[in-house]
Amino acid sequence: MEESNKSRWIVAGVLALGAAVATFFALQTKRYLEAPVAEKQTTEAGQLRIDASDSVRVTRGRQLYTQACASCHGAKLEGQANWREGLSNGRMPAPPHDASGHTWHHADAVLYAITKNGLVPGITAPRGYVSDMPAFGQSMSDDDIIAVLAYINSRRTRWRQPNAKQPISVRAASSRKSGVRLELLLGTQRSGTKLR
């Protein structure tokens, strides 16, 4: 019976430790995601919205991108070759910021956090993800980071060329029987291809 009690204490201890670790990571994630952002760039809901129509900001962003980002992410936002495959050192190559990449599916607030704080496994990157993406929070102001992201966002309009892959998200369709139904469309679509 003594062995049974010992086993219960071990299980209880492991569960308590697991709960403490989970709580720690949950609080870290909450703190990270609630980090203050430039006040003038937020909506009432507190979500960052980057305006890519401000030509002065976009021009500044292009200059900063060329200086700080293009060496890894490419002068034309094309990223490094085989960006989905790990390098021999276990790190991931820089992804593209054009239509062939996945930048477009991240919210502006997430892109801001990644640029300012770097890729943080378990928060802004999958667990175990290792990358050479530095944190620019010490070398760039918040306005500079937003300018870089405005430049990247401004390039999205260039994706809408014939035969260019474009991100697909959600569309609504109505039906007499069911009222309104939403379809989630995953992946990409070639321009000019009709969706059903």
C-alpha positions, 0 to 999 in steps of 0.5 A: 500500500505504501508503494501505491501512495508513493505512485499517487504522490509522483503522479500528483507532483508531475501534474502540478508541475505540468500545470505550473509550466502551462500557466507560465507559458500562458502568462508569457503568451498573454503578456507578449500578445498584449505588448503595447503598440503605437497608439495611433496605429490601433483600432478600437479593438486594439488590433494593429492595422497597417496602412499601406496607402501612405506613400511616404511611409511605404517609401521609408519602409522600402528603404529600411527593408532594403537595408535590414531585410533584403539580405535574407528575404530578398530584394524582391521579397522572394525569400531564400531558396527552399524556405520550407526545408531546414538548413544543415544547421537545423535553422529555417531559411527566410521565407518570402514576403511575396505571393509564394510565401505565407506572410499574407495570412498573418495579421498585422499585429503578428507580423509586427510582433515577429519583426520587433521581438524576433521569432519566439517558439511557442508564441510567434513560431511553432515549438522547436522552430529555429530561425535566424530572424533577429529582433529589430525592437532595439535597432528600429523604432515602432514607426520604422517597423510599421513602415517596413510592414507597410512596404511589404503590404503595399506589394500585395497588389502586385500579386494580382497579376495573371497566373500569379498565385493569390491567397484565398480566405472566406466567401459567403454564399446564400442558399434558400434552404440554409440561409447564408453559409460560409465556405473556407477556401484553403490554399491558393488560386490562379488568377482567372480561375473560377471558383465554385 
